[in-house]
Amino acid sequence: MNTVKFEKGKVRVVAHRGLSGIEKENTNTAFVAAGNRSYYGIETDVHRTADGKFVICHDSELTRVSGEKILVEQVSLDLLESIRLFDTDNTKDRADIRPTSLENYIKICKRYEKHCVLELKSDFTDDETARFIDIIKSYDYLENVTFISFIYENLQKVRAILPNQSVQFLFCNLTDEIIERVIADRFDVDAHYGCLTEENIKRFHEAGLAVNCWTVDDKEKAEQLVKLGVDFITSNILE
């Protein structure tokens, strides 16, 4: 099995939760698989843990990915890293498919020289925001990170510490209020591809904002978005 190639032009392609169309999402194996290909960046999701650390996981609990109802924010990172996840064929035979840490994600992206697109899933406090920023700083990789979130306040907290940091506001439906707010705050956008048009992409660009879109797995749709002028396409399988 391999990725699906498309005519991307100058668009930068981001591997969604790692190369999740081939390897289990948000695992070291998915990140390495993306690292070994031509992706510009690797997207992932981060939650706080009960012991004050940061785990890579999309959902707030592990039922979908492991069959075990474990709330990720109510247990330790060590416990989470001990849980075997379902492989893409729903078996649990592989010992390497487990939740991983923020540190491992950053190290893999740095090793393969990939841009980090880090979705902030928890409603992080100011202190937690400072701590995950310090972790990334310790790997000297902050300039290669874009923070994204559906929680606008998370991005405001990042910008309070790092006024020029790359951030993207995630949304499903585009409104005039969102447009006005991101333009005022200089936040780039990360939109569901279905709400993007040539007109609103142009409006963002005229304001100096970049446009990312998720999650595009159809080759023809991706090539249409390239023609519309998006800057990034996030995909599980397209390359």
C-alpha positions as CSV (number, residue, x, y, z in Angstrom):
1,M,0.0,0.0,0.0
2,N,1.2,3.5,-0.8
3,T,0.1,7.1,-0.9
4,V,-2.1,8.6,-3.7
5,K,-0.1,11.1,-5.8
6,F,-1.8,14.3,-7.0
7,E,-0.8,17.5,-8.9
8,K,-0.1,19.7,-5.9
9,G,1.7,22.6,-7.7
10,K,3.1,24.9,-5.0
11,V,0.7,23.7,-2.3
12,R,2.4,22.2,0.8
13,V,0.9,18.9,1.9
14,V,0.5,17.9,5.6
15,A,0.2,14.3,6.7
16,H,-3.0,14.1,8.9
17,R,-2.2,12.4,12.3
18,G,1.0,11.2,10.5
19,L,0.5,9.0,7.5
20,S,-2.7,7.7,8.9
21,G,-4.0,6.2,5.6
22,I,-1.3,3.5,6.0
23,E,-0.2,3.4,9.6
24,K,-2.2,3.8,12.8
25,E,-3.0,7.5,13.4
26,N,-1.0,9.5,15.9
27,T,1.7,6.9,16.6
28,N,5.4,7.0,16.1
29,T,5.0,4.5,13.2
30,A,2.7,6.9,11.4
31,F,5.0,9.9,12.0
32,V,8.0,7.9,10.7
33,A,6.0,6.8,7.6
34,A,5.3,10.4,6.8
35,G,8.8,11.4,7.6
36,N,10.1,9.0,4.9
37,R,7.9,10.7,2.2
38,S,7.7,14.1,0.6
39,Y,5.3,15.7,3.0
40,Y,6.0,19.3,4.1
41,G,4.5,18.7,7.5
42,I,3.0,16.2,10.0
43,E,-0.2,17.1,11.9
44,T,-1.0,15.6,15.2
45,D,-3.1,16.2,18.4
46,V,-2.0,16.8,22.0
47,H,-3.8,16.5,25.3
48,R,-2.7,17.1,28.9
49,T,-2.4,14.0,31.1
50,A,-3.2,13.6,34.8
51,D,0.5,13.8,35.8
52,G,1.1,17.1,34.0
53,K,2.6,15.7,30.8
54,F,1.4,15.8,27.2
55,V,0.2,12.9,25.1
56,I,-0.4,12.5,21.4
57,C,-4.0,11.4,20.9
58,H,-7.0,12.7,18.9
59,D,-9.9,11.6,21.1
60,S,-10.5,12.4,24.7
61,E,-10.6,8.7,25.5
62,L,-9.1,5.5,23.9
63,T,-12.2,3.4,23.1
64,R,-12.1,4.0,19.3
65,V,-8.4,3.4,19.0
66,S,-7.9,0.6,21.5
67,G,-11.2,-0.7,22.7
68,E,-10.5,0.4,26.2
69,K,-12.5,3.2,27.8
70,I,-9.6,5.2,29.3
71,L,-9.9,9.0,29.6
72,V,-6.6,10.4,28.5
73,E,-6.7,13.4,30.8
74,Q,-7.4,11.3,33.9
75,V,-4.4,8.9,33.8
76,S,-0.6,9.2,33.6
77,L,1.5,9.3,30.4
78,D,3.2,6.1,31.5
79,L,-0.1,4.3,31.6
80,L,-1.2,5.6,28.2
81,E,2.1,4.6,26.6
82,S,1.6,1.0,27.9
83,I,-1.7,0.6,26.0
84,R,-1.6,-1.3,22.7
85,L,-3.7,0.3,20.0
86,F,-5.6,-1.4,17.2
87,D,-3.5,-1.7,14.0
88,T,-5.2,-0.6,10.8
89,D,-6.5,-4.2,10.4
90,N,-8.0,-4.0,13.9
91,T,-5.5,-6.5,15.4
92,K,-3.4,-5.7,18.4
93,D,-0.3,-7.8,17.4
94,R,2.2,-4.9,17.1
95,A,3.9,-3.8,20.2
96,D,5.0,-0.5,18.5
97,I,1.5,0.9,18.0
98,R,0.8,2.8,21.2
99,P,0.1,6.4,22.3
100,T,3.2,8.5,22.3
101,S,4.5,11.7,23.9
102,L,4.8,15.3,22.6
103,E,8.6,14.8,23.0
104,N,8.7,11.8,20.6
105,Y,6.5,13.6,18.0
106,I,8.9,16.6,18.0
107,K,12.0,14.5,17.9
108,I,10.6,12.5,14.9
109,C,9.6,15.7,13.0
110,K,13.0,17.2,13.7
111,R,14.9,14.1,12.5
112,Y,13.0,14.0,9.2
113,E,13.0,17.8,8.9
114,K,9.2,18.0,8.8
115,H,7.1,21.0,9.9
116,C,5.0,20.3,13.0
117,V,1.3,21.1,12.8
118,L,0.3,20.7,16.4
119,E,-3.4,20.7,17.3
120,L,-4.1,21.8,20.9
121,K,-7.0,19.6,21.9
122,S,-7.3,20.3,25.7
123,D,-8.4,23.7,26.9
124,F,-4.9,24.5,28.1
125,T,-4.1,26.8,31.0
126,D,-1.5,29.6,30.7
127,D,0.9,27.4,32.7
128,E,0.4,24.4,30.5
129,T,0.8,26.5,27.4
130,A,4.2,27.8,28.7
131,R,5.3,24.3,29.5
132,F,4.6,22.7,26.1
133,I,6.3,25.7,24.5
134,D,9.3,25.1,26.7
135,I,9.4,21.4,25.7
136,I,9.5,22.4,22.0
137,K,12.1,25.1,22.7
138,S,14.3,22.4,24.4
139,Y,14.5,20.7,21.0
140,D,15.3,23.9,19.3
141,Y,12.4,23.4,16.9
142,L,9.9,26.1,17.7
143,E,10.4,28.0,14.4
144,N,9.2,24.8,12.7
145,V,5.9,24.5,14.5
146,T,2.4,25.8,13.7
147,F,-0.1,25.6,16.5
148,I,-3.7,24.9,15.5
149,S,-6.9,24.6,17.5
150,F,-10.7,24.8,17.4
151,I,-10.3,26.6,20.8
152,Y,-9.5,30.2,19.9
153,E,-8.3,31.0,23.4
154,N,-5.5,28.3,23.0
155,L,-4.1,30.3,20.2
156,Q,-4.4,33.5,22.0
157,K,-2.4,32.0,24.9
158,V,0.3,30.9,22.5
159,R,0.5,34.4,20.9
160,A,0.7,36.0,24.4
161,I,4.0,34.2,24.9
162,L,5.1,34.1,21.3
163,P,3.7,37.1,19.4
164,N,4.9,36.1,16.0
165,Q,4.3,32.3,16.3
166,S,2.6,30.6,13.4
167,V,-1.0,29.7,14.4
168,Q,-4.1,28.5,12.5
169,F,-7.7,28.7,13.7
170,L,-9.6,25.5,12.9
171,F,-13.3,25.7,11.9
172,C,-15.9,23.7,10.0
173,N,-18.2,26.6,8.9
174,L,-17.0,30.0,7.8
175,T,-18.8,33.1,9.1
176,D,-18.2,36.8,8.8
177,E,-17.4,36.9,12.5
178,I,-14.6,34.3,12.0
179,I,-13.2,36.3,9.1
180,E,-13.2,39.5,11.0
181,R,-11.6,38.0,14.1
182,V,-8.8,36.1,12.4
183,I,-7.9,39.1,10.3
184,A,-7.8,41.3,13.4
185,D,-5.6,38.9,15.3
186,R,-3.4,37.8,12.3
187,F,-4.3,34.1,12.7
188,D,-4.0,31.9,9.7
189,V,-6.9,29.6,9.0
190,D,-7.4,25.8,8.9
191,A,-10.8,25.2,7.4
192,H,-12.9,22.2,6.4
193,Y,-12.4,22.2,2.6
194,G,-16.1,22.3,2.0
195,C,-16.5,25.8,3.2
196,L,-13.7,27.3,1.1
197,T,-14.4,29.2,-2.2
198,E,-12.1,31.1,-4.5
199,E,-13.6,34.4,-3.1
200,N,-13.0,33.7,0.6
201,I,-9.5,32.3,-0.1
202,K,-8.7,35.5,-1.9
203,R,-10.0,37.6,1.0
204,F,-7.8,35.7,3.4
205,H,-4.8,36.2,1.1
206,E,-5.4,39.9,0.7
207,A,-5.3,40.1,4.5
208,G,-1.9,38.3,4.5
209,L,-3.3,35.1,5.9
210,A,-2.4,31.5,4.8
211,V,-5.1,29.0,4.2
212,N,-4.9,25.3,5.2
213,C,-7.7,22.9,4.6
214,W,-8.7,19.5,6.0
215,T,-9.1,16.5,5.5
216,V,-8.8,16.0,1.8
217,D,-8.5,12.4,0.6
218,D,-10.0,12.7,-2.9
219,K,-7.5,13.3,-5.6
220,E,-9.8,15.3,-7.8
221,K,-11.1,17.5,-5.0
222,A,-7.5,18.2,-3.9
223,E,-6.5,19.3,-7.4
224,Q,-9.6,21.6,-7.5
225,L,-8.5,23.2,-4.2
226,V,-5.0,23.7,-5.6
227,K,-6.6,25.7,-8.5
228,L,-8.6,27.7,-5.9
229,G,-5.4,28.8,-4.4
230,V,-5.1,27.1,-1.0
231,D,-1.6,27.2,0.6
232,F,-1.8,23.8,2.5
233,I,-3.8,20.6,2.1
234,T,-4.0,18.2,5.0
235,S,-4.6,14.6,4.0
236,N,-4.6,11.0,5.4
237,I,-3.3,9.5,2.1
238,L,-2.7,12.1,-0.6
239,E,0.9,13.0,-1.3
